[in-house]
Amino acid sequence: MSGKAVTAVILVIVVLAGAAYLLMPRPAPGVQKKLPGKIRLGVILPLSTASYASAGQEALRGIKMAVEEINSNGGVLGKNVELVIRDTKGDPNTAINGATDLITKEKVPIIIGFYSSTVTYASMNAIKGYRPLVFVLGASSVKVESLVGQERWFFHMHPWDYHRQGTVIEFFLHHMKETPKKIFVAYEDGVYGTTSYEYFVNLSKKENASWTVVGESFKTGSSDFSSVVLKAKQQNPDVFYIVGYPGDYPVFFRNEKENNFNPKLTFIVAPEFPGYPKDIGDYVAGVDVWSPYLSTPEARAFVKKFEDKFGRPPEYWAPFGYTATKMACKAIENVKSLSKENLINALEKVQIESPLGTVKFKQTGKTLHQVVDRLFVVQWQKGKVVILYPEEYKSGNLIYPVLTWSQRGG
């Protein structure tokens, strides 16, 4: 056979092979041919640092509860869910390394977790080039929102600064018998605290609030806040408003008592950690994104499951982790794929009944995908939480002014 004939035969074979390939049935773009043996979800939380660990561990309890329920009911698409967990230790660099490892080495389809605004901001800034699918449980600072809120791969559970401070100011202005004249704000000096303080000051001005605001920053995780407490005492405020992390509040309350500082009300963020009645006593009020004392059927059912398992009521990070995991697994179930684009599309449509109510992603502010934007104001009274706001959930009235330390005894 001549060289030209050989060439012609080869060309015919190549053309036929190419045509056969094009005619072969192939999955739609982004759809995996076969799912792996297990559905692996990345989890990244602060699990071993005093200021942050109580919240991170509580979120992980909720996540594990969801996974146990899902696996006991046949898993996702008949496959067990497995968690790949990384501890941020509340440190930005550790968090960046952990998140990068989950993306590049473990290749998980979605990462659930994160907590503080400072750590989340650093992490998102470092990993945004990968465009990973993340479901962020925490981070309230609008600096995080400005950085990634418009990204389709970013899904957010927690309310932002403007949701929280708007609720606090609404309560102080319109739901107290006596509007405070002076408010002292002690705020942690990271992204979370500083932006919270700025929002509180700016929104107070916008709402024409008549109170005076004085602020002082502090380093979260410190073993003593007496210097801040003494500055606040010198100002003699009606309300002492502390914006910190769970490990900070018992220290502040111990220092308040030691220094006989008696504001009419001490107000904090997320006041419903179960140990607080022992650690901080009665009368503390605060703003929270969920309460185990809600009377909705889904909330009551979750609280009972949690109490049966752990012997106490949950703090809000548990239903946050639980709900996020259920939403992620529901999206995988619906789309039958771990492809990022397909999962994003599925999450944008997912809706479930949860301890937080009927939840789905909605657009709010500068965020494409937001779950929670409603908050509650509560107060500890006689070892139990009373819901003060919103009105439709109200279960009692604010005690104001509270008893002084000497009047409380003990």
C-alpha positions in Angstrom: 0.0 0.0 0.0 1.4 3.4 -0.9 2.2 6.0 1.7 -0.8 8.1 0.5 -3.2 5.2 0.9 -1.9 4.5 4.4 -2.3 8.1 5.4 -5.9 8.1 4.0 -6.8 5.0 6.0 -5.4 6.5 9.2 -7.4 9.7 8.6 -10.6 7.7 8.2 -9.9 5.8 11.4 -9.3 9.0 13.3 -12.5 10.6 12.0 -14.6 7.5 12.8 -13.1 7.3 16.3 -13.8 11.0 16.9 -17.3 10.6 15.7 -17.9 7.6 17.9 -16.6 9.6 20.9 -18.9 12.5 20.2 -21.9 10.1 19.9 -21.1 8.4 23.2 -23.6 9.4 26.1 -21.9 11.7 28.5 -23.0 13.3 31.8 -24.1 16.9 31.8 -21.4 19.4 32.5 -20.3 19.4 36.1 -22.1 16.1 37.0 -19.9 13.4 38.4 -20.1 10.0 36.7 -20.1 8.2 40.1 -20.3 9.4 43.6 -17.6 8.3 46.1 -18.4 5.6 48.7 -19.0 8.2 51.4 -20.2 11.8 51.4 -17.4 13.7 53.0 -18.1 17.2 54.5 -15.4 19.5 55.7 -15.8 21.1 59.1 -13.6 23.9 60.4 -14.2 25.4 63.9 -12.3 26.7 66.9 -12.2 23.7 69.2 -9.4 24.2 71.6 -9.0 27.9 72.5 -10.7 29.3 75.7 -12.4 32.4 74.2 -13.8 30.5 71.2 -13.9 26.8 72.0 -17.3 26.7 73.8 -19.0 28.0 70.7 -17.0 25.8 68.3 -17.6 22.7 70.3 -21.3 23.5 70.6 -21.6 23.9 66.8 -19.8 20.6 66.3 -22.2 18.9 68.6 -25.0 20.1 66.4 -23.2 19.0 63.2 -22.6 15.5 64.6 -26.2 15.2 65.7 -27.3 16.0 62.2 -24.9 13.4 60.7 -26.0 10.7 63.2 -29.6 11.3 62.2 -28.9 11.3 58.5 -26.8 8.2 58.6 -29.3 6.3 60.8 -31.9 7.1 58.1 -29.9 5.7 55.2 -27.4 8.5 54.6 -27.4 10.7 51.6 -28.2 8.9 48.3 -27.6 5.7 50.3 -24.1 6.7 51.4 -22.9 7.5 54.9 -21.9 11.1 55.7 -18.3 11.5 57.1 -16.9 14.6 58.7 -13.3 15.8 58.0 -12.7 18.1 60.9 -10.0 20.9 61.3 -9.5 23.0 64.5 -8.7 26.7 63.9 -7.7 27.2 67.5 -9.1 30.7 67.0 -6.0 31.6 65.1 -6.2 33.1 61.5 -3.1 31.3 60.2 -4.2 27.9 61.6 -7.6 28.5 60.1 -6.1 29.4 56.7 -3.9 26.2 56.7 -6.8 24.1 57.7 -9.2 25.5 55.1 -6.5 25.2 52.4 -5.9 21.6 53.4 -9.6 20.8 53.2 -9.8 22.3 49.7 -6.6 21.1 48.1 -5.8 17.8 49.9 -9.1 16.5 51.2 -11.0 17.9 48.2 -14.3 18.1 50.2 -17.2 19.5 48.2 -18.3 21.9 50.9 -16.8 23.4 54.1 -19.1 24.1 57.1 -18.0 26.2 60.0 -15.8 29.2 60.8 -16.7 31.4 63.8 -15.1 34.7 64.6 -15.1 37.6 62.2 -11.4 38.1 62.5 -10.6 34.5 61.6 -13.3 34.3 58.9 -12.1 37.5 57.2 -8.5 36.3 57.1 -9.6 32.8 55.9 -11.9 34.1 53.1 -9.3 36.6 51.9 -6.7 33.8 51.7 -8.8 31.1 50.0 -11.1 33.1 47.8 -8.9 32.4 44.8 -10.0 28.7 45.1 -13.6 29.8 45.0 -14.5 27.0 47.5 -18.1 26.3 48.5 -18.3 27.4 52.1 -21.2 27.5 54.6 -20.1 30.0 57.2 -21.9 29.6 60.6 -20.5 32.7 62.3 -18.9 36.1 61.4 -21.1 39.1 61.9 -18.7 41.8 60.7 -19.7 43.6 57.5 -16.0 43.5 56.6 -16.6 39.9 55.8 -19.8 40.7 54.0 -18.0 43.3 51.9 -15.3 40.9 51.0 -17.3 37.8 49.9 -21.0 38.5 50.4 -21.6 38.8 46.6 -19.8 35.6 45.8 -22.0 32.7 44.7 -19.8 30.2 46.6 -20.3 32.0 49.9 -23.3 30.9 52.1 -23.9 32.6 55.4 -25.9 31.5 58.5 -25.3 34.3 61.1 -26.9 37.8 61.1 -24.6 40.7 60.3 -23.7 43.7 62.4 -26.6 45.7 61.1 -29.1 43.0 62.0 -27.8 42.8 65.6 -27.2 46.4 66.3 -30.5 47.3 64.7 -32.3 44.9 67.1 -30.4 46.3 70.2 -31.2 49.9 69.4 -34.8 49.1 68.6 -35.1 47.4 72.0 -33.3 50.2 73.9 -35.4 52.9 72.2 -38.9 51.4 72.1 -39.1 48.4 74.5 -37.7 49.7 77.8 -39.8 51.7 80.2 -36.9 54.0 80.7 -34.6 54.9 77.8 -30.9 54.7 78.8 -29.2 58.1 79.1 -25.6 56.7 78.9 -24.3 53.4 77.4 -20.7 52.2 77.9 -19.7 49.7 75.2 -16.7 47.4 76.0 -15.8 45.7 72.7 -13.2 43.1 71.7 -10.5 44.7 69.6 -10.8 42.4 66.5 -12.8 42.8 63.4 -16.0 41.6 65.2 -15.9 44.0 68.1 -14.7 47.1 66.4 -17.2 46.9 63.6 -20.0 46.2 66.1 -19.1 49.3 68.1 -18.9 51.4 64.9 -22.3 50.2 63.8 -23.9 50.8 67.3 -22.6 54.4 67.3 -23.6 55.1 63.7 -27.0 53.5 64.0 -27.7 55.4 67.3 -27.0 58.7 65.5 -29.2 57.6 62.5 -32.1 56.8 64.8 -31.6 60.1 66.7 -31.1 58.2 70.0 -30.7 60.6 72.9 -28.1 58.5 74.8 -24.4 59.2 75.1 -22.1 56.4 74.0 -18.7 55.8 75.5 -16.5 52.9 74.2 -13.4 51.0 75.3 -11.7 48.1 73.5 -10.3 45.0 75.2 -8.3 41.9 74.2 -10.4 38.8 74.1 -9.3 35.9 76.2 -7.7 38.0 78.9 -7.9 36.7 82.5 -8.8 40.1 83.9 -10.8 43.0 82.6 -10.7 45.2 85.7 -9.2 48.1 83.9 -12.1 48.3 81.5 -14.6 47.7 84.3 -13.1 50.6 86.4 -13.3 52.9 83.4 -16.9 52.0 82.9 -17.6 52.5 86.6 -16.1 56.0 86.4 -18.5 56.9 83.6 -21.5 55.6 85.6 -23.5 54.4 82.6 -27.1 53.1 82.7 -26.2 50.2 80.5 -22.9 48.3 80.3 -22.9 46.7 76.9 -20.2 44.1 76.3 -19.4 42.8 72.8 -17.1 39.8 73.3 -16.8 36.1 73.1 -18.3 33.4 75.4 -15.1 33.0 77.5 -14.9 36.8 78.2 -18.3 37.3 79.9 -17.7 35.3 83.1 -14.5 37.2 83.7 -16.2 40.6 83.1 -19.0 39.6 85.6 -16.4 38.5 88.2 -14.6 41.8 87.8 -17.9 43.8 88.0 -18.6 42.2 91.4 -15.1 42.5 92.7 -15.1 46.2 91.9 -18.7 46.8 93.0 -19.7 48.2 89.6 -23.5 48.4 89.5 -24.9 49.6 86.2 -28.7 49.5 85.9 -28.2 46.7 83.3 -25.4 44.6 81.9 -26.1 43.6 78.3 -24.1 41.1 76.3 -24.1 39.2 73.0 -25.3 35.6 73.0 -26.3 35.3 76.7 -27.7 31.8 76.7 -24.7 29.6 77.2 -25.9 27.0 79.7 -23.2 27.7 82.3 -24.0 31.4 82.5 -26.4 31.3 85.4 -23.6 29.8 87.5 -20.9 32.0 86.0 -22.6 35.4 85.8 -25.7 35.1 88.0 -29.1 36.5 87.3 -30.3 39.7 85.6 -27.9 39.7 82.6 -29.7 40.6 79.4 -28.5 40.3 75.8 -29.2 39.8 72.2 -29.3 36.3 70.7 -30.1 34.7 67.4 -32.0 31.8 68.8 -33.3 30.6 72.2 -33.9 27.1 73.5 -36.9 28.6 75.3 -38.8 29.2 72.0 -42.1 27.4 71.9 -42.1 26.3 68.2 -42.5 22.5 67.6 -39.2 22.2 65.7 -37.3 24.1 68.5 -38.9 22.0 71.2 -38.1 18.8 69.4 -34.5 19.7 68.9 -34.0 20.9 72.5 -35.4 17.6 73.8 -33.1 15.5 71.6 -30.1 17.7 72.7 -31.1 17.5 76.4 -31.5 13.7 76.2 -28.0 13.4 74.7 -26.1 16.0 76.7 -28.2 16.6 79.8 -28.7 20.4 79.3 -30.3 22.8 76.9 -28.3 23.8 73.8 -26.8 27.2 73.0 -27.6 28.6 69.5 -24.4 27.3 67.9 -25.8 23.7 68.1 -28.9 24.3 66.0 -26.8 26.4 63.7 -24.4 23.5 63.0 -27.3 21.1 62.9 -29.3 23.1 60.4 -26.4 23.9 58.1 -25.5 20.2 57.9 -29.1 19.3 57.1 -29.3 22.0 54.4 -26.0 20.9 52.8 -27.1 17.2 52.8 -30.5 18.0 51.4 -28.9 19.9 48.5 -26.7 16.9 47.7 -29.7 14.6 47.9 -31.7 16.9 45.6 -29.0 17.4 42.9 -27.4 13.9 43.2 -24.0 15.4 42.6 -21.0 16.8 44.4 -20.1 19.2 41.6 -19.6 22.7 42.9 -21.8 24.5 40.4 -24.6 22.0 40.8 -24.4 22.2 44.6 -24.5 26.0 44.5 -27.6 25.8 42.4 -29.2 23.2 44.7 -28.4 25.2 47.9 -29.9 28.3 46.4 -33.2 26.4 46.1 -33.1 24.3 49.3 -35.7 24.8 52.0 -36.2 22.7 55.2 -38.0 22.8 58.5 -35.5 23.2 61.3 -35.0 24.3 64.9 -34.6 27.8 63.5 -37.9 27.6 61.7 -38.5 27.2 58.0 -35.1 28.1 56.5 -33.8 28.9 53.0 -31.3 31.2 51.6 -32.4 34.8 50.8 -30.6 38.0 49.8 -30.1 40.6 52.5 -27.9 43.7 52.4 -24.9 42.9 50.3 -25.2 39.1 50.8 -26.6 36.8 48.1 -27.1 33.8 50.5 -28.3 34.6 54.0 -30.2 32.3 56.4 -30.9 34.2 59.7 -31.7 37.9 60.0 -34.0 37.9 63.0 -32.7 38.3 66.6 -34.1 38.1 70.1 -33.5 40.0 73.3 -33.6 37.9 76.5 -32.8 38.2 80.2 -31.8 35.6 82.8 -34.4 35.7 85.7 -34.3 33.2 88.6 -32.1 30.9 86.6 -34.2 30.8 83.5 -34.3 32.8 80.3 -37.2 35.2 79.7 -37.7 36.4 76.1 -38.3 40.1 75.9 -38.4 40.8 72.2 -39.8 40.4 69.5 -43.3 40.9 70.9 -44.8 37.8 69.3 -42.3 35.6 71.3 -42.3 37.7 74.5 -42.5 35.6 77.7 -41.8 38.2 80.4 -40.7 41.8 81.2 -37.3 43.3 81.6 -36.1 43.7 85.2 -34.6 47.2 85.1 -32.7 48.5 87.1 -31.3 45.2 88.4 -30.4 44.6 92.0 -26.9 45.8 93.1 -24.3 43.2 94.0 -24.8 43.9 97.7 -28.6 43.4 97.3 -28.1 40.1 95.6 -26.1 38.6 98.5 -23.8 35.6 98.2 
